[in-house]
């Protein structure tokens, strides 16, 4: 079973979504387990694969805070819903939630500021690609593999089209990713060409109406 939710409709499900988010991003390929305690912030994105309380062999410090504390994560998700046109997608089976995804309507300037502040070259790339044209940003996609081990992106095309219907109609949908599954799903379901970007993460853009 799958369903789309508005920012307001999803709020009662935060307590269910947050633990799934925390567990998903603590695993591969992200390994975002704790906040990096290193003053030099040598961990990518300021997030460490070390458990809270364990000693890091790089900086010899011990992380004191989880990567995504529940209250802070709920506040961030709520703020997204308050500040932009937002849509959620949920899949469930008899065991409960299996997949959750978040998308919002945006512009190149906002994505550059919020997602690529540490990659200045991406600001120009995004501006050249999109100009002032709005597009749908697929911000988060995460699976609960305790409830469904595999096949969590089987309805990837339906999810993307649903987000475009609700947020952009004829606008493109874009996202960045480091997961091979998210790259493969786009290639399977849509006509997408690899985009060369000045960043270590892959950038996928799906035009409305494209399908493989």
URCOR-V891439 format. One record per pair of residues at least 6 apart in sequence whose C-alpha atoms are under 8 Angstrom apart, sorted by the first residue. I is the first residue (numbers start at 1). J is the second residue. D is the distance in Angstrom with one decimal. If there is no record, write none. Layout:
i=I j=J d=D
i=I j=J d=D
This chain:
i=1 j=91 d=5.7
i=1 j=92 d=5.3
i=1 j=93 d=6.3
i=2 j=89 d=7.3
i=2 j=90 d=5.6
i=2 j=91 d=4.3
i=2 j=92 d=6.3
i=3 j=89 d=5.9
i=3 j=90 d=5.5
i=3 j=91 d=6.6
i=4 j=87 d=6.9
i=4 j=88 d=5.5
i=4 j=89 d=4.5
i=4 j=90 d=6.4
i=4 j=162 d=7.8
i=5 j=87 d=5.9
i=5 j=88 d=4.9
i=5 j=89 d=6.2
i=5 j=90 d=7.8
i=6 j=86 d=6.5
i=6 j=87 d=5.0
i=6 j=88 d=6.2
i=7 j=78 d=7.6
i=7 j=81 d=4.9
i=7 j=82 d=7.7
i=7 j=86 d=5.8
i=7 j=87 d=6.1
i=7 j=88 d=7.0
i=8 j=81 d=7.5
i=10 j=88 d=7.1
i=11 j=78 d=7.7
i=14 j=74 d=6.8
i=17 j=100 d=7.5
i=18 j=70 d=6.4
i=18 j=73 d=7.3
i=18 j=74 d=7.4
i=19 j=70 d=7.9
i=20 j=142 d=7.7
i=20 j=143 d=7.3
i=20 j=144 d=5.8
i=21 j=142 d=6.4
i=21 j=143 d=7.9
i=22 j=67 d=7.9
i=22 j=68 d=6.3
i=24 j=142 d=6.2
i=24 j=143 d=6.5
i=24 j=144 d=6.9
i=25 j=31 d=6.1
i=25 j=32 d=5.6
i=25 j=33 d=7.5
i=25 j=142 d=7.8
i=26 j=32 d=4.6
i=26 j=33 d=4.8
i=26 j=49 d=7.4
i=29 j=178 d=7.3
i=29 j=179 d=6.7
i=31 j=48 d=7.1
i=31 j=49 d=4.9
i=32 j=47 d=5.4
i=32 j=48 d=5.6
i=32 j=49 d=5.4
i=32 j=67 d=6.0
i=33 j=47 d=6.9
i=33 j=48 d=5.8
i=33 j=49 d=5.0
i=33 j=50 d=6.2
i=33 j=51 d=6.1
i=33 j=52 d=7.8
i=33 j=66 d=6.0
i=33 j=67 d=5.2
i=33 j=68 d=7.9
i=34 j=47 d=5.7
i=34 j=48 d=5.1
i=34 j=49 d=6.5
i=34 j=50 d=6.3
i=34 j=51 d=6.2
i=34 j=52 d=6.1
i=34 j=63 d=6.2
i=34 j=64 d=7.6
i=34 j=65 d=5.7
i=34 j=66 d=4.0
i=34 j=67 d=3.9
i=34 j=68 d=7.5
i=35 j=46 d=6.2
i=35 j=47 d=4.8
i=35 j=48 d=5.8
i=35 j=63 d=6.1
i=35 j=64 d=7.3
i=35 j=65 d=5.6
i=35 j=66 d=5.8
i=35 j=67 d=4.8
i=36 j=42 d=7.9
i=36 j=43 d=6.3
i=36 j=46 d=5.2
i=36 j=47 d=5.0
i=36 j=48 d=5.0
i=36 j=63 d=6.1
i=37 j=61 d=6.4
i=37 j=62 d=6.7
i=37 j=63 d=5.3
i=37 j=64 d=7.4
i=38 j=59 d=6.1
i=38 j=61 d=6.9
i=47 j=67 d=6.2
i=48 j=63 d=8.0
i=48 j=67 d=7.6
i=50 j=56 d=6.6
i=50 j=63 d=7.2
i=51 j=63 d=7.1
i=51 j=66 d=7.8
i=52 j=62 d=6.8
i=52 j=63 d=4.9
i=52 j=64 d=5.3
i=52 j=65 d=6.1
i=52 j=66 d=6.3
i=53 j=62 d=5.2
i=53 j=63 d=5.6
i=53 j=64 d=6.0
i=54 j=62 d=5.3
i=54 j=63 d=6.8
i=55 j=61 d=5.4
i=55 j=62 d=4.5
i=55 j=63 d=7.5
i=56 j=62 d=6.0
i=56 j=63 d=7.9
i=80 j=86 d=7.3
i=84 j=104 d=6.6
i=84 j=105 d=6.6
i=84 j=106 d=7.6
i=85 j=104 d=5.6
i=85 j=105 d=5.6
i=85 j=167 d=7.0
i=86 j=102 d=7.5
i=86 j=103 d=5.9
i=86 j=104 d=4.3
i=86 j=105 d=6.7
i=86 j=167 d=7.3
i=87 j=102 d=6.1
i=87 j=103 d=5.5
i=87 j=104 d=6.2
i=87 j=163 d=6.8
i=87 j=166 d=7.3
i=87 j=167 d=7.4
i=88 j=100 d=7.3
i=88 j=101 d=5.7
i=88 j=102 d=4.6
i=88 j=103 d=6.4
i=89 j=99 d=8.0
i=89 j=100 d=5.6
i=89 j=101 d=5.1
i=89 j=102 d=6.5
i=89 j=159 d=7.0
i=90 j=97 d=7.2
i=90 j=98 d=7.7
i=90 j=99 d=5.8
i=90 j=100 d=4.7
i=90 j=101 d=6.6
i=91 j=97 d=6.0
i=91 j=98 d=5.5
i=91 j=99 d=5.0
i=91 j=100 d=6.5
i=92 j=98 d=5.1
i=92 j=99 d=7.0
i=93 j=147 d=7.6
i=95 j=147 d=5.6
i=96 j=147 d=6.6
i=97 j=144 d=6.7
i=97 j=147 d=6.9
i=98 j=143 d=5.6
i=98 j=144 d=4.7
i=98 j=145 d=6.8
i=98 j=147 d=5.7
i=98 j=148 d=5.8
i=98 j=152 d=7.2
i=99 j=141 d=7.3
i=99 j=142 d=5.8
i=99 j=143 d=4.3
i=99 j=144 d=6.0
i=99 j=152 d=6.6
i=100 j=140 d=7.8
i=100 j=141 d=5.8
i=100 j=142 d=5.6
i=100 j=143 d=6.4
i=101 j=138 d=7.6
i=101 j=139 d=7.6
i=101 j=140 d=5.2
i=101 j=141 d=4.3
i=101 j=142 d=6.4
i=102 j=138 d=6.2
i=102 j=139 d=5.6
i=102 j=140 d=5.1
i=102 j=141 d=6.6
i=103 j=136 d=6.6
i=103 j=137 d=5.4
i=103 j=138 d=4.3
i=103 j=139 d=5.3
i=103 j=140 d=7.0
i=103 j=163 d=6.8
i=104 j=136 d=5.6
i=104 j=137 d=5.4
i=104 j=138 d=6.8
i=104 j=139 d=7.3
i=104 j=167 d=7.0
i=105 j=134 d=6.9
i=105 j=135 d=5.8
i=105 j=136 d=4.6
i=105 j=137 d=6.2
i=105 j=167 d=6.1
i=105 j=168 d=7.0
i=106 j=134 d=5.5
i=106 j=135 d=5.6
i=106 j=136 d=6.1
i=106 j=137 d=6.5
i=107 j=130 d=7.7
i=107 j=132 d=6.5
i=107 j=133 d=6.5
i=107 j=134 d=4.7
i=107 j=135 d=6.2
i=108 j=123 d=7.6
i=108 j=126 d=5.4
i=108 j=127 d=5.8
i=108 j=130 d=6.2
i=108 j=131 d=6.9
i=108 j=132 d=7.0
i=108 j=133 d=7.8
i=108 j=134 d=7.4
i=109 j=123 d=7.2
i=109 j=126 d=7.8
i=109 j=127 d=7.2
i=112 j=122 d=6.6
i=112 j=123 d=5.1
i=112 j=126 d=7.1
i=113 j=123 d=7.8
i=116 j=122 d=6.5
i=116 j=123 d=7.3
i=119 j=198 d=7.8
i=119 j=199 d=7.0
i=121 j=198 d=6.2
i=122 j=197 d=7.2
i=122 j=198 d=6.1
i=122 j=199 d=7.1
i=125 j=197 d=7.3
i=125 j=198 d=7.9
i=134 j=171 d=7.1
i=135 j=168 d=6.6
i=135 j=171 d=5.4
i=135 j=172 d=5.4
i=135 j=173 d=5.9
i=135 j=174 d=7.3
i=136 j=163 d=7.6
i=136 j=164 d=6.8
i=136 j=167 d=6.7
i=136 j=168 d=6.2
i=136 j=171 d=6.8
i=136 j=172 d=6.2
i=136 j=173 d=4.5
i=136 j=174 d=6.2
i=137 j=173 d=5.9
i=137 j=174 d=5.2
i=137 j=175 d=5.8
i=138 j=173 d=6.8
i=138 j=174 d=6.0
i=138 j=175 d=5.1
i=139 j=175 d=6.6
i=143 j=152 d=6.6
i=153 j=181 d=7.9
i=153 j=182 d=7.9
i=153 j=185 d=6.8
i=156 j=185 d=6.6
i=156 j=186 d=7.8
i=156 j=189 d=7.6
i=157 j=186 d=7.8
i=157 j=189 d=5.8
i=157 j=190 d=7.6
i=160 j=173 d=7.3
i=161 j=208 d=7.7
i=164 j=170 d=7.2
i=164 j=171 d=6.8
i=164 j=172 d=7.5
i=164 j=173 d=6.9
i=164 j=208 d=7.4
i=169 j=208 d=7.5
i=170 j=208 d=5.4
i=170 j=209 d=8.0
i=171 j=207 d=6.9
i=171 j=208 d=6.0
i=172 j=205 d=6.7
i=172 j=206 d=5.5
i=172 j=207 d=4.4
i=172 j=208 d=5.4
i=173 j=205 d=5.8
i=173 j=206 d=5.1
i=173 j=207 d=6.5
i=173 j=208 d=7.5
i=174 j=203 d=7.3
i=174 j=204 d=5.5
i=174 j=205 d=4.3
i=174 j=206 d=6.1
i=175 j=203 d=5.9
i=175 j=204 d=5.4
i=175 j=205 d=6.7
i=176 j=201 d=6.2
i=176 j=202 d=5.4
i=176 j=203 d=4.4
i=176 j=204 d=6.1
i=177 j=183 d=7.5
i=177 j=201 d=5.7
i=177 j=202 d=5.3
i=177 j=203 d=6.6
i=177 j=204 d=7.9
i=178 j=201 d=5.5
i=178 j=202 d=6.2
i=183 j=202 d=7.9
i=183 j=204 d=7.5
i=186 j=192 d=6.9
i=186 j=204 d=7.7
i=186 j=206 d=7.8
i=187 j=212 d=7.7
i=188 j=212 d=6.7
i=189 j=211 d=5.7
i=189 j=212 d=5.3
i=190 j=206 d=7.0
i=190 j=210 d=5.6
i=190 j=211 d=3.8
i=190 j=212 d=4.5
i=191 j=206 d=7.7
i=191 j=210 d=5.7
i=191 j=211 d=5.3
i=191 j=212 d=5.1
i=192 j=204 d=7.5
i=192 j=205 d=6.9
i=192 j=206 d=6.4
i=194 j=203 d=7.9
i=194 j=204 d=7.3
i=195 j=202 d=7.7
i=195 j=203 d=6.4
i=195 j=204 d=7.0
i=196 j=203 d=7.9
i=197 j=203 d=7.1
